[in-house]
Each structure stands twice: as C-alpha cells, then as structure tokens.
C-alpha cells in the first residue's frame, strides 16, 4: 500500500462540550462575576441579558481553549521518541505500530486529562479514507483529520489487497499518523544510522547544548532523560527528536512558571 497521506494533519473544528466547570484566570473570573451580577438585575432588559450570556459563552470557550493549549505543551514535555517495532515488507522499512504508540502515549496524555477517539468522515477524495481524531480536554474538543489512500495498491503500484482490507489498512495508518502529528512525536528507526552507532557531530552537540542553556534547561538532566552520558553520544537519527524534546520541556517549564506566579 502506498502509505503517503493526501494531506498533513489539519485541525478542522474547535468547540466546547460537556458540563465540566472551567477554572478561570483572575481577570476572567472578575468579568464572569460582573456578567452574572448583571443577569440577576431585573433592570437589565432581555436583549442586554442575551448579549451578556453570549459573552459569557465566548469567555468560557476561550478559557477552555487556553487550558487545552497549556495542557498540550505539558503533555508533550513528558513525551519521548517512540522506537520502531514493526516492519513494512513492501518498502523494507521499519515503523512504530499503533500498539507501540498507544502504549507509550496513552498513559501520558491521560495523565494530562486528554482523551482521544477516532472515526471516519465524509468529503475524502476518491480512493481515500478520511480518518478523524477528536482530542478532548475538559470542556474543549479539537478535531483533526488526514486522508489516507485506500486503493489497495502496493509500493510498486500493483494490487496487493482487497478494498475491504485496503480500507482497514488506511484507517490503521491514519490513526498512527494522527497520533504522531497531534502530539508531535518522533519515531526512532533502529536500522540505518541508529543501528550503525553513528552519533551527532561536535557542532550538533554544541547546538543542542546552546539550545538547552538558552531555554533555561540543564544539560546533565537532559542527558539523563536521553539515556546518554554526554550530548555527543546522541545518535544522528535522534538529533531532531532531541531538539523537539528540549523545546517541549522549555514550553512546559514556562507553563509551570506562569501558573506559579498566578497563585
């Protein structure tokens, strides 16, 4: 099967759902209190009351979206690259199966109160299946989609599976791709550079060190996180993943510092 996606993951909707109370920032709480007080005032006419209720809804939606973004940054800061565990015989390449991704990611995103569910949708191009992912956090839901080929063709263009099998395969591929894209997960390949033991250059090691220090990180702690004695021991295949992890950790620290100052 040609596993090239028709398009990159796209967030297509954002909306509130459920009845979970939304903890608010001090300024937001003050505005909400003012709205509620005005709503109880019999002197406020019905048109003004409706406008106030619409404003409250918009404030709640904005607050829920803000919390979603902060929790996403925190969750990504806890996530690490996922190793490949399966082989694609058609392309002679390795990949991380959905089982491996789910085993690595579900405990982390669940801890940060994210829920992920999948479905299929309409409007996919002919010969493709649109795979949908709904990511929920509190009162906010964000949906993503990716279109996957389901023509039953193999890497060389030949028919290698039935339409039913092709559809199931497309959904499985789509779920894998959506998970890695939504949470910005790097997938490690155990062959090639990784298997050969080739490590990053001195210049690349210095680049990582500068990125860590510039973002307020600790080189020794990052080496412990990456399971290496020194930055120069990081494999070439994991260089980009290392930079992603450093930036995610910096974002998580920034969120934590902001929360601390707001208390």
C-alpha positions as CSV (number, residue, x, y, z in Angstrom):
1,X,0.0,0.0,0.0
2,X,1.2,3.5,-0.8
3,X,1.2,5.0,2.7
4,X,1.8,8.6,1.7
5,X,-1.0,10.7,3.1
6,X,-3.0,13.0,0.8
7,X,-2.5,15.9,3.2
8,X,-1.0,16.8,6.5
9,X,-3.0,16.6,9.7
10,X,-5.4,19.5,9.8
11,X,-7.4,20.9,12.8
12,X,-10.9,21.3,11.4
13,X,-13.1,22.2,14.4
14,X,-12.8,23.5,17.9
15,X,-15.8,23.5,20.2
16,X,-16.9,23.2,23.8
17,X,-18.6,20.0,25.1
18,X,-19.8,18.6,28.4
19,X,-20.5,20.4,31.6
20,X,-17.2,20.4,33.4
21,X,-16.6,23.6,35.3
22,X,-13.7,25.7,33.9
23,X,-11.2,27.1,36.4
24,X,-10.7,30.7,35.4
25,X,-7.9,33.3,35.4
26,X,-8.5,36.1,38.0
27,X,-9.4,38.7,35.3
28,X,-11.8,36.2,33.6
29,X,-13.4,35.4,36.9
30,X,-14.0,39.1,37.6
31,X,-15.7,39.5,34.2
32,X,-17.9,36.4,34.7
33,X,-18.9,37.7,38.1
34,X,-19.9,41.0,36.6
35,X,-22.0,39.2,34.0
36,X,-23.7,37.0,36.5
37,X,-24.5,40.0,38.7
38,X,-26.0,41.9,35.8
39,X,-28.0,38.8,34.8
40,X,-29.7,38.9,38.2
41,X,-30.5,42.6,37.9
42,X,-34.2,42.9,37.0
43,X,-33.4,46.3,35.4
44,X,-31.4,44.6,32.7
45,X,-33.6,44.2,29.6
46,X,-33.8,40.8,27.8
47,X,-31.7,41.9,24.8
48,X,-28.9,43.0,27.0
49,X,-29.2,39.8,29.0
50,X,-28.9,37.7,25.9
51,X,-25.8,39.7,24.9
52,X,-24.2,39.1,28.3
53,X,-24.9,35.3,28.1
54,X,-23.4,35.2,24.7
55,X,-20.3,37.0,26.0
56,X,-20.1,34.5,28.9
57,X,-20.2,31.6,26.4
58,X,-17.3,33.1,24.4
59,X,-15.2,33.7,27.5
60,X,-15.7,30.1,28.6
61,X,-14.8,28.8,25.2
62,X,-11.6,31.0,25.1
63,X,-10.6,29.8,28.6
64,X,-11.2,26.1,27.7
65,X,-9.1,26.5,24.6
66,X,-6.3,28.2,26.6
67,X,-6.3,25.3,29.1
68,X,-6.2,22.8,26.2
69,X,-3.1,24.5,24.7
70,X,-1.3,24.7,28.1
71,X,-2.0,21.0,28.9
72,X,-0.8,20.0,25.4
73,X,2.5,21.7,26.0
74,X,2.8,20.0,29.3
75,X,2.0,16.6,27.9
76,X,4.4,17.0,25.0
77,X,7.1,17.9,27.5
78,X,6.6,14.5,29.1
79,X,6.7,12.5,25.9
80,X,9.7,10.9,24.3
81,X,10.5,9.4,20.9
82,X,8.9,6.0,20.2
83,X,11.0,3.2,18.9
84,X,10.1,1.3,15.8
85,X,8.7,-2.2,16.4
86,X,7.3,-3.4,13.1
87,X,8.5,-4.0,9.5
88,X,6.9,-2.9,6.2
89,X,7.9,-5.8,3.9
90,X,6.8,-3.8,0.8
91,X,9.1,-0.9,1.4
92,X,11.7,-2.7,3.5
93,X,11.4,-0.2,6.3
94,X,10.6,-0.1,10.0
95,X,7.9,1.8,11.7
96,X,6.2,2.2,15.1
97,X,2.9,0.3,15.2
98,X,-0.2,1.7,16.7
99,X,0.1,-0.6,19.6
100,X,3.6,0.8,20.4
101,X,2.4,4.4,20.0
102,X,-0.6,3.8,22.2
103,X,1.4,2.0,24.9
104,X,3.9,4.9,25.0
105,X,1.5,7.8,24.7
106,X,-1.8,6.9,26.4
107,X,-0.5,7.0,30.0
108,X,0.9,10.4,29.4
109,X,-1.9,12.1,27.6
110,X,-4.4,10.5,30.0
111,X,-2.4,11.9,33.0
112,X,-2.8,15.4,31.5
113,X,-6.6,14.7,31.1
114,X,-6.7,14.3,27.3
115,X,-9.0,11.9,25.6
116,X,-8.5,10.7,22.0
117,X,-11.1,9.0,19.8
118,X,-11.2,8.1,16.1
119,X,-13.8,8.0,13.4
120,X,-14.1,8.2,9.6
121,X,-15.6,11.2,7.8
122,X,-17.0,12.4,4.6
123,X,-15.5,14.6,1.8
124,X,-12.4,12.5,1.3
125,X,-11.0,12.4,-2.3
126,X,-11.9,9.4,-4.4
127,X,-9.9,6.4,-3.4
128,X,-9.1,7.8,0.0
129,X,-10.5,7.4,3.5
130,X,-10.8,10.4,5.8
131,X,-9.7,9.4,9.3
132,X,-10.8,11.8,12.1
133,X,-9.3,12.2,15.6
134,X,-11.2,14.1,18.3
135,X,-8.9,15.2,21.1
136,X,-10.8,16.3,24.3
137,X,-9.6,18.2,27.3
138,X,-12.1,19.3,29.9
139,X,-14.8,21.4,28.1
140,X,-12.8,21.7,24.9
141,X,-12.6,19.4,21.9
142,X,-10.3,19.8,18.9
143,X,-10.7,17.6,15.8
144,X,-8.1,16.7,13.2
145,X,-8.3,14.7,10.0
146,X,-6.0,13.1,7.5
147,X,-6.9,11.5,4.1
148,X,-5.3,8.1,3.5
149,X,-5.1,6.2,0.2
150,X,-7.4,3.1,0.2
151,X,-6.9,1.8,-3.4
152,X,-5.3,-1.5,-2.4
153,X,-2.1,-0.6,-4.3
154,X,1.3,-1.6,-3.1
155,X,4.5,0.4,-3.1
156,X,5.1,-0.6,-6.8
157,X,1.6,0.2,-7.9
158,X,0.2,-3.4,-8.1
159,X,-3.0,-4.6,-6.5
160,X,-2.0,-6.2,-3.2
161,X,-5.2,-6.2,-1.2
162,X,-9.0,-6.2,-1.4
163,X,-11.0,-3.0,-1.0
164,X,-12.1,-4.0,2.5
165,X,-8.5,-4.8,3.5
166,X,-7.4,-1.5,2.0
167,X,-9.9,0.5,3.9
168,X,-9.0,-1.1,7.2
169,X,-5.3,-0.6,6.5
170,X,-5.9,3.1,5.6
171,X,-7.7,3.6,8.9
172,X,-4.9,2.0,10.8
173,X,-2.3,4.1,9.1
174,X,-4.3,7.2,9.7
175,X,-4.7,6.5,13.4
176,X,-0.9,6.1,13.6
177,X,-0.1,9.2,11.7
178,X,-2.6,11.3,13.5
179,X,-1.2,10.3,16.9
180,X,2.3,11.2,16.0
181,X,1.3,14.5,14.4
182,X,-1.1,15.7,17.1
183,X,1.4,15.1,19.9
184,X,4.5,15.9,17.7
185,X,6.1,12.5,18.4
186,X,9.4,11.5,16.8
187,X,9.6,7.8,15.7
188,X,13.1,6.3,16.0
189,X,14.4,3.9,13.4
190,X,16.6,1.1,14.7
191,X,18.3,0.5,11.4
192,X,20.4,2.8,9.3
193,X,22.2,5.4,11.3
194,X,20.8,4.3,14.6
195,X,21.9,0.7,14.2
196,X,25.3,1.7,12.9
197,X,26.0,3.7,16.1
198,X,26.7,6.9,14.2
199,X,26.4,9.8,16.6
200,X,26.0,13.5,16.1
201,X,28.8,15.8,15.2
202,X,30.6,18.1,17.6
203,X,28.8,21.1,16.0
204,X,25.5,19.4,16.5
205,X,26.3,18.6,20.1
206,X,27.2,22.3,20.7
207,X,23.9,23.3,19.0
208,X,22.0,21.1,21.5
209,X,23.9,22.5,24.4
210,X,23.2,26.1,23.4
211,X,19.5,25.3,22.9
212,X,19.3,23.7,26.4
213,X,21.1,26.6,28.1
214,X,19.2,29.3,26.1
215,X,15.9,27.8,27.1
216,X,16.8,27.5,30.8
217,X,17.4,23.8,30.8
218,X,20.0,21.6,32.4
219,X,22.4,19.6,30.2
220,X,23.0,16.9,32.8
221,X,19.3,16.4,33.3
222,X,18.7,16.2,29.6
223,X,21.4,13.6,29.1
224,X,19.8,11.6,31.8
225,X,16.4,12.0,30.0
226,X,18.0,10.9,26.7
227,X,19.9,8.0,28.4
228,X,23.3,9.1,27.2
229,X,26.5,10.1,29.2
230,X,27.0,13.2,27.1
231,X,25.3,15.1,24.3
232,X,27.8,13.8,21.8
233,X,26.6,10.3,22.4
234,X,23.1,11.1,20.9
235,X,22.6,9.2,17.6
236,X,22.2,11.1,14.3
237,X,18.7,9.6,13.9
238,X,17.6,11.2,17.1
239,X,19.1,14.6,16.6
240,X,15.8,16.3,15.5
241,X,13.9,14.5,18.2
242,X,16.3,15.8,20.8
243,X,15.7,19.4,19.7
244,X,11.9,18.8,19.8
245,X,12.2,17.4,23.4
246,X,14.3,20.4,24.5
247,X,11.7,22.8,23.1
248,X,8.8,20.9,24.6
249,X,10.5,20.8,28.0
250,X,11.1,24.6,27.8
251,X,7.4,25.2,27.0
252,X,6.4,23.0,30.0
253,X,8.6,25.0,32.3
254,X,7.2,28.2,31.0
255,X,3.6,27.0,31.7
256,X,4.6,25.9,35.2
257,X,6.3,29.3,36.0
258,X,3.2,31.1,34.8
259,X,0.9,29.1,36.9
260,X,3.2,29.7,40.0
261,X,3.0,33.4,39.5
262,X,-0.7,33.4,39.2
263,X,-1.2,31.7,42.6
